[in-house]
Amino acid sequence: MTPFLPKTSPVAVLLRWCVLLAAAVLLAGCATGLPAGLTPVKGFELARYEGRWFEIARLDHRFERGLTDVTAQYRAQPDGSVEVINRGWDTRSNQWKEARGRAVFQGDPGTASLKVSFFGPFYGGYHVIALDTDYRWALVSGPDRDYLWILARDRQIDPAVRERLVGQARQAGFAVDQLIWVSHQREVLP
């Protein structure tokens, strides 16, 4: 508190509540947990997951809004973390956008449950909930059912696999009717 206000003054109480509210809002934006009822992939091998993935579909959210040709690149780091580079074509500004982040496992590295940060100390959940045995496609959830991605090693995914993943996501409670199917028309950046 400020030294100029008595601890019980109405202004001091209001300031204290504002600080608590601001802290709660910031922490709410840092959810890293797994949505209830979902299970991350066990037997996960980061060495096989590393490399480039194409975003096939996603639920809309502000930090990817208006992007096409989206890719994600994952690379293990010596400290056990994972470098994350997301790229996409911004249709409004007609230029590539890139976000670099850092992911860390939330427990056993053999369980595909990580937290990722693109903004300093603020993390969000990243949970692989379905994964091809050959690591050709993945279904990824965020910290709640507002975040979902279908990723693949290629620009397109087999229609039967697509329908199976959409069905799995629907059964898990995701709003699959709101999925954005990402266009991949541009040359991929290195």
VMD Tcl script that draws the C-alpha trace (Angstrom):
set ca {
  {0.00 0.00 0.00}
  {1.04 3.57 -0.39}
  {2.48 5.28 2.70}
  {0.10 8.21 2.11}
  {-3.15 6.35 2.77}
  {-4.33 4.72 5.99}
  {-4.81 0.95 5.53}
  {-8.53 1.23 6.15}
  {-9.29 4.23 3.98}
  {-11.83 3.60 1.18}
  {-9.21 4.47 -1.44}
  {-6.71 2.01 0.06}
  {-9.34 -0.75 0.12}
  {-10.30 0.02 -3.49}
  {-6.65 -0.05 -4.59}
  {-6.10 -3.35 -2.81}
  {-9.14 -4.87 -4.59}
  {-7.96 -3.51 -7.96}
  {-4.53 -5.10 -7.50}
  {-6.11 -8.43 -6.53}
  {-8.49 -8.30 -9.49}
  {-5.66 -7.48 -11.91}
  {-3.60 -10.39 -10.54}
  {-6.56 -12.75 -10.92}
  {-7.11 -11.68 -14.53}
  {-3.42 -12.20 -15.35}
  {-3.37 -15.63 -13.74}
  {-6.57 -16.65 -15.54}
  {-4.77 -15.99 -18.82}
  {-2.03 -18.41 -17.78}
  {-4.00 -21.64 -17.61}
  {-1.84 -24.68 -18.23}
  {-4.07 -27.51 -17.05}
  {-5.69 -30.22 -19.11}
  {-9.43 -29.96 -19.81}
  {-11.46 -32.34 -17.64}
  {-11.94 -35.78 -19.13}
  {-9.01 -35.56 -21.57}
  {-5.81 -37.59 -21.35}
  {-2.48 -36.60 -22.90}
  {-0.62 -39.15 -25.02}
  {1.66 -41.45 -23.02}
  {4.88 -42.84 -24.48}
  {5.50 -39.47 -26.16}
  {8.89 -39.08 -27.87}
  {9.96 -35.48 -28.38}
  {12.70 -36.54 -30.82}
  {9.97 -37.90 -33.14}
  {7.67 -34.89 -32.61}
  {10.38 -32.35 -33.46}
  {10.33 -30.60 -36.80}
  {7.69 -28.86 -38.89}
  {3.95 -29.40 -38.58}
  {1.24 -27.87 -40.77}
  {-1.84 -26.53 -39.02}
  {-4.74 -28.33 -40.70}
  {-7.53 -26.92 -38.53}
  {-8.00 -24.82 -35.41}
  {-10.61 -23.21 -33.25}
  {-10.48 -19.45 -33.72}
  {-8.54 -17.33 -31.26}
  {-7.17 -13.81 -31.43}
  {-3.46 -14.60 -31.82}
  {-4.02 -16.57 -35.06}
  {-7.03 -14.70 -36.40}
  {-6.74 -14.04 -40.13}
  {-3.73 -16.31 -40.62}
  {-3.35 -18.88 -43.41}
  {-0.44 -21.17 -44.27}
  {0.27 -21.73 -40.57}
  {3.14 -23.97 -39.50}
  {4.66 -24.84 -36.15}
  {8.28 -25.84 -35.71}
  {9.44 -27.66 -32.57}
  {13.07 -28.19 -31.55}
  {14.45 -29.68 -28.32}
  {16.84 -27.46 -26.38}
  {19.80 -28.54 -24.21}
  {17.99 -27.44 -21.03}
  {15.08 -29.83 -21.72}
  {12.75 -27.12 -23.01}
  {11.36 -26.96 -26.54}
  {11.80 -24.03 -28.93}
  {8.51 -23.25 -30.66}
  {8.28 -21.18 -33.84}
  {4.81 -20.50 -35.21}
  {4.47 -18.85 -38.62}
  {1.50 -17.82 -40.71}
  {0.49 -15.53 -43.54}
  {-1.48 -12.52 -42.28}
  {-4.20 -11.90 -44.88}
  {-4.82 -8.36 -43.58}
  {-1.25 -7.07 -43.81}
  {-0.12 -9.42 -46.61}
  {3.00 -10.49 -44.78}
  {4.36 -13.36 -42.74}
  {3.92 -13.25 -38.96}
  {6.10 -15.22 -36.62}
  {5.89 -15.97 -32.91}
  {8.75 -17.61 -31.02}
  {8.12 -19.36 -27.76}
  {9.37 -21.85 -25.26}
  {7.62 -25.00 -24.05}
  {8.40 -27.15 -21.03}
  {6.98 -30.46 -19.96}
  {4.56 -30.29 -17.05}
  {5.82 -33.57 -15.68}
  {7.22 -36.72 -17.23}
  {8.62 -36.00 -20.73}
  {7.00 -39.26 -21.85}
  {3.60 -37.63 -21.35}
  {2.59 -35.10 -24.03}
  {1.51 -32.38 -21.62}
  {3.47 -29.14 -21.88}
  {3.07 -25.50 -21.13}
  {4.15 -22.97 -23.73}
  {4.96 -19.28 -23.45}
  {5.23 -16.65 -26.16}
  {5.00 -13.76 -23.68}
  {7.58 -13.94 -20.91}
  {6.34 -15.63 -17.76}
  {2.81 -16.29 -19.07}
  {2.16 -19.92 -20.04}
  {-0.70 -21.77 -21.67}
  {-1.38 -25.49 -21.80}
  {-0.38 -27.61 -24.81}
  {-1.62 -31.18 -24.62}
  {-1.32 -33.77 -27.40}
  {-4.47 -35.85 -26.94}
  {-4.16 -38.04 -30.06}
  {-1.05 -38.88 -32.06}
  {-0.36 -41.07 -35.05}
  {2.01 -43.94 -34.24}
  {4.26 -42.66 -37.07}
  {3.96 -39.05 -35.83}
  {2.23 -37.97 -39.08}
  {-0.73 -36.18 -37.40}
  {-1.67 -34.90 -33.96}
  {-4.74 -33.59 -32.15}
  {-3.76 -30.89 -29.66}
  {-5.79 -29.24 -26.92}
  {-5.07 -26.05 -25.04}
  {-5.95 -25.48 -21.38}
  {-9.68 -25.61 -22.09}
  {-12.07 -26.59 -24.86}
  {-11.74 -23.19 -26.56}
  {-8.38 -24.27 -28.00}
  {-7.95 -27.15 -30.44}
  {-5.58 -27.85 -33.30}
  {-5.25 -30.61 -35.86}
  {-1.64 -30.77 -37.04}
  {0.00 -32.87 -39.76}
  {3.40 -33.33 -41.33}
  {1.89 -32.60 -44.74}
  {-0.28 -29.74 -46.01}
  {-3.28 -32.05 -46.23}
  {-4.56 -34.93 -44.19}
  {-6.26 -38.09 -45.37}
  {-10.07 -37.48 -45.32}
  {-10.68 -40.61 -43.23}
  {-8.14 -39.48 -40.62}
  {-9.67 -36.00 -40.68}
  {-13.14 -37.37 -39.97}
  {-11.84 -39.64 -37.21}
  {-10.07 -36.73 -35.47}
  {-13.11 -34.46 -35.82}
  {-15.26 -37.23 -34.34}
  {-12.87 -37.69 -31.44}
  {-12.82 -33.95 -30.79}
  {-16.63 -33.78 -30.97}
  {-16.94 -36.64 -28.49}
  {-14.49 -34.83 -26.18}
  {-16.75 -31.76 -26.16}
  {-15.00 -29.42 -28.61}
  {-17.10 -27.17 -30.89}
  {-15.96 -28.87 -34.09}
  {-18.57 -27.02 -36.15}
  {-16.45 -23.90 -35.48}
  {-13.18 -25.35 -36.77}
  {-11.28 -23.22 -39.26}
  {-9.75 -25.33 -42.03}
  {-6.44 -23.67 -42.80}
  {-5.46 -22.93 -46.40}
  {-1.88 -23.79 -47.44}
  {-1.12 -22.07 -50.76}
  {2.18 -20.23 -50.16}
  {5.73 -21.46 -50.18}
  {6.75 -22.45 -46.66}
  {9.42 -20.35 -45.00}
  {12.57 -22.25 -43.98}
}
mol new
graphics top color blue
foreach p $ca { graphics top sphere $p radius 0.5 }
foreach p [lrange $ca 0 end-1] q [lrange $ca 1 end] { graphics top cylinder $p $q radius 0.2 }
display resetview
